[in-house]
């Protein structure tokens, strides 16, 4: 508080000092005096509308206050002047999702993932965008099978007046993502754009040079292909998800067993949807299910997930016998 008092006294003597307004806003942001921070930063962007740092911090203040529409406008301005700062783009994507602007959210996240080469991303936001596709009229969207084959929000990224953001630091922010309000109807054209944005995001993460795509990512990617109606790509992603879960102790705990079993069943269902001939894929599913059932029989024979695997094995075996 003492620092902000000093800046207020300085600005009383020199009200046109831009850096002083920035520092006053930053001090109040750090001390959670959000109203004063918003006032100082609003004054600054009025005097210098091209100050990307000020827009970013003003957007951060509005995020803290959960003023989502105001935060969206501020991050939009910040992104014009800080195009190489991935934290700004991730926060922009987060806020756009909050207000139900799915295409802006996906476009911002695509830019952010491009800046980080897929090595840094927000798993919860990516998953939320994928889930949002379920509410679209995808029957009217063209070429879903031609999108390409597969080869919690942390502290807010505000800008310290002493330095620019460190691109290697994790700097997104906000509350846990709720279900975004649907304020505007999504047309066929915007549906296609949203699918394309999400597809590009997933591809960039999948091809990350540092292996940012873990088992959870492949489950999300499989869900994308399940929603968009591409069972071949879905099965490929589910195969990678199952491999990622294949540890020596997956059957020892209820939670890890259930996740593994559900993934095996999902893989079997996706494989069963593939057009014939698909003997090889079905044969691999049968081997996988038999092995999983054998390893987990002693500990989980009465579990619903175990029963589901047995049913999936019966379906796969019946298909192979045709």
C-alpha positions, 0 to 999 in steps of 0.5 A: 500500500505504501508504494501505491501511495507514493505513486499517487503523490507523484502523479498528483505532481506529474499526471501525464507520467505514463510509467507512473500510471502503469506502476500505480496500476501494477501496485494496486493489482498486486495488493488486490485493490482492483478498483484502484488498479482498474482506474489507473490502468484505464487512465493509462490506456486512454492516454496511450492506447498502444500500450500492450502491457497496460491492456494486459494488466487491465484485462487481468484486473477484470479477470480477477473481478470476473468482469468477463466482457470487459476483460475480453475487450482488454485482452483483445487490445492487448493481443494487438500489441503483444502478439508474441506473448503466449500468456496474453493469448492463453488468457484471451482464450480463457476469457472468450470461453467464459463469455461464450465466444467459442471461435475467438477462444479457439483462435486465440488458443491456436495462436498461443499453441503456435507460439509455444510449438505445442509444448505449453497449453491449458488441458482444461481449456482444450478439453472444454473446447472439444466438449463444446463441439458436441452442441454444434450441428456437425451434420452440416459441416463438410469434410470432417473425415478429412481433418487429418490423421493423427501421427487448472488455470494458474496465477494470472500473467500480469506484467511487472513494470520492471520486465516483460513476461518470460515466455518460459513461465506459466502465466494464465489465470482465472477461475475454474471453467464453468459451462460457457453461456451460449449467447449467439447461435453458431452458424454452419460457417462458424461451426466449420471454423471452430472445428478447424481451429480445434483440429489445428490446436490438437495437431500442434500439441500432438506433434510437440517436440518435447512430448507435451501430449500425455495420456490425458491429451490422447483421450481428449483428441479421441473425444474430438474424433468421436464427436466429429465422426472419424472412428479411424482417427479416434481408434488411433488416439485411443490406442495411444491413450491405452499405451500411455496408461499401460503401467505395471500397476494399472490394475492395482487401484480402482481409479486407474483400473477403471480409466484403463478399462474404459479406454479399452472399451472405447477403443473396441467400440471405435474399432467396431465402427470401422468399415471392413475389412478390419481383421487386424484392428479387431484382432489387436482389440481382442488380444488387448481385452483378453490380456486386460481381463486376465490381469484384473480378474482377481481384483476387479471381476465384479466391477462394472468396468470389468463387465463392460470389457467382457461385453466388448470382447464378446462383440469383437469376437462375434465380429471376427467370426462373421 
